[in-house]
Amino acid sequence: MRVEALGLVERVPHVGARVVTLTHRQLAEIYAVREALEGMAARLACAHITDARSIS
């Protein structure tokens, strides 16, 4: 499981999978990384944007 590898879900024997509880610090770190990645994605998208009329 990808979310399990990220540490967001844990498997409990004879119960199943459950979502882990994150601390405020962990959430802040996740959102800081997400903020940086989204900014980078927007910059890269803008750098590679083309005029739709020029695409045939």
Residue frames as qw, qx, qy, qz and C-alpha x, y, z in Angstrom:
[[0.000, 0.887, 0.462, 0.000, 0.00, 0.00, 0.00],
 [0.408, 0.524, -0.034, 0.747, 1.43, 3.39, -0.96],
 [0.335, -0.766, 0.030, -0.548, -0.21, 5.24, 1.92],
 [0.883, -0.462, -0.032, 0.084, 1.12, 2.62, 4.30],
 [0.757, 0.171, -0.039, 0.629, 4.64, 3.16, 2.95],
 [0.111, 0.639, -0.026, 0.761, 4.19, 6.89, 3.61],
 [0.236, -0.077, -0.709, 0.660, 3.22, 6.15, 7.19],
 [0.363, -0.135, -0.018, -0.922, -0.33, 7.46, 6.83],
 [0.867, -0.153, -0.156, -0.448, -2.04, 4.10, 7.31],
 [0.088, -0.426, 0.879, -0.193, -1.10, 1.17, 9.50],
 [0.711, -0.090, -0.613, -0.333, -2.27, -2.41, 9.37],
 [0.446, -0.395, 0.599, -0.535, -3.53, -3.87, 12.61],
 [0.179, 0.076, -0.974, -0.114, -3.56, -7.69, 12.83],
 [0.065, -0.411, -0.905, 0.088, -7.07, -9.19, 12.89],
 [0.096, 0.674, 0.378, -0.627, -8.58, -5.70, 12.54],
 [0.549, 0.713, 0.349, 0.263, -7.52, -4.22, 9.21],
 [0.448, 0.267, 0.005, 0.853, -6.04, -0.90, 8.21],
 [0.203, -0.868, -0.402, 0.208, -6.48, 2.36, 10.08],
 [0.307, 0.799, -0.034, 0.516, -5.45, 5.94, 9.46],
 [0.590, -0.158, -0.424, 0.669, -2.71, 7.11, 11.82],
 [0.192, -0.942, -0.255, 0.105, -3.06, 10.16, 14.04],
 [0.566, 0.438, -0.067, 0.695, -0.69, 12.95, 13.05],
 [0.379, -0.564, -0.318, 0.661, 0.73, 15.56, 15.38],
 [0.185, 0.944, 0.138, -0.234, 0.41, 19.28, 14.70],
 [0.233, -0.686, 0.523, 0.448, 4.12, 19.33, 13.86],
 [0.455, 0.054, 0.816, 0.353, 3.75, 16.50, 11.33],
 [0.361, 0.760, 0.540, 0.013, 0.81, 18.25, 9.68],
 [0.005, 0.928, -0.116, -0.354, 2.75, 21.52, 9.51],
 [0.338, -0.442, 0.692, 0.460, 5.68, 19.71, 7.84],
 [0.461, 0.361, 0.777, 0.231, 3.38, 18.02, 5.33],
 [0.265, 0.892, 0.358, -0.078, 1.73, 21.31, 4.39],
 [0.159, -0.813, 0.334, 0.449, 5.10, 23.10, 4.12],
 [0.382, -0.161, 0.788, 0.455, 6.31, 20.49, 1.63],
 [0.374, 0.598, 0.700, 0.111, 3.00, 20.59, -0.23],
 [0.095, 0.934, 0.111, -0.326, 3.15, 24.39, -0.45],
 [0.211, -0.625, 0.555, 0.507, 6.66, 24.24, -1.93],
 [0.391, 0.087, 0.848, 0.346, 5.72, 21.51, -4.42],
 [0.324, 0.753, 0.571, -0.041, 2.59, 23.30, -5.61],
 [0.017, 0.897, -0.125, -0.424, 4.53, 26.52, -6.12],
 [0.277, -0.410, 0.725, 0.478, 7.18, 24.66, -8.11],
 [0.407, 0.365, 0.815, 0.189, 4.53, 22.90, -10.19],
 [0.249, 0.885, 0.330, -0.215, 2.87, 26.23, -11.01],
 [0.084, -0.784, 0.389, 0.476, 6.20, 27.80, -12.03],
 [0.336, -0.159, 0.836, 0.404, 7.04, 24.83, -14.26],
 [0.390, 0.596, 0.701, 0.027, 3.57, 24.85, -15.83],
 [0.162, 0.926, 0.084, -0.331, 3.89, 28.56, -16.61],
 [0.205, -0.628, 0.581, 0.476, 7.34, 28.07, -18.08],
 [0.237, -0.028, 0.893, 0.382, 6.04, 25.40, -20.46],
 [0.431, 0.608, 0.520, -0.417, 2.69, 26.90, -21.38],
 [0.241, 0.042, 0.612, 0.752, 1.94, 27.30, -25.07],
 [0.413, 0.255, -0.005, -0.875, -0.63, 29.26, -26.98],
 [0.603, 0.214, 0.748, -0.177, -3.46, 26.80, -27.69],
 [0.593, 0.725, 0.063, -0.344, -3.99, 28.41, -31.11],
 [0.202, 0.708, -0.639, -0.224, -0.49, 27.39, -32.23],
 [0.412, -0.154, 0.897, -0.043, -1.12, 23.67, -31.62],
 [0.537, 0.247, -0.444, -0.674, -2.37, 21.85, -34.69]]
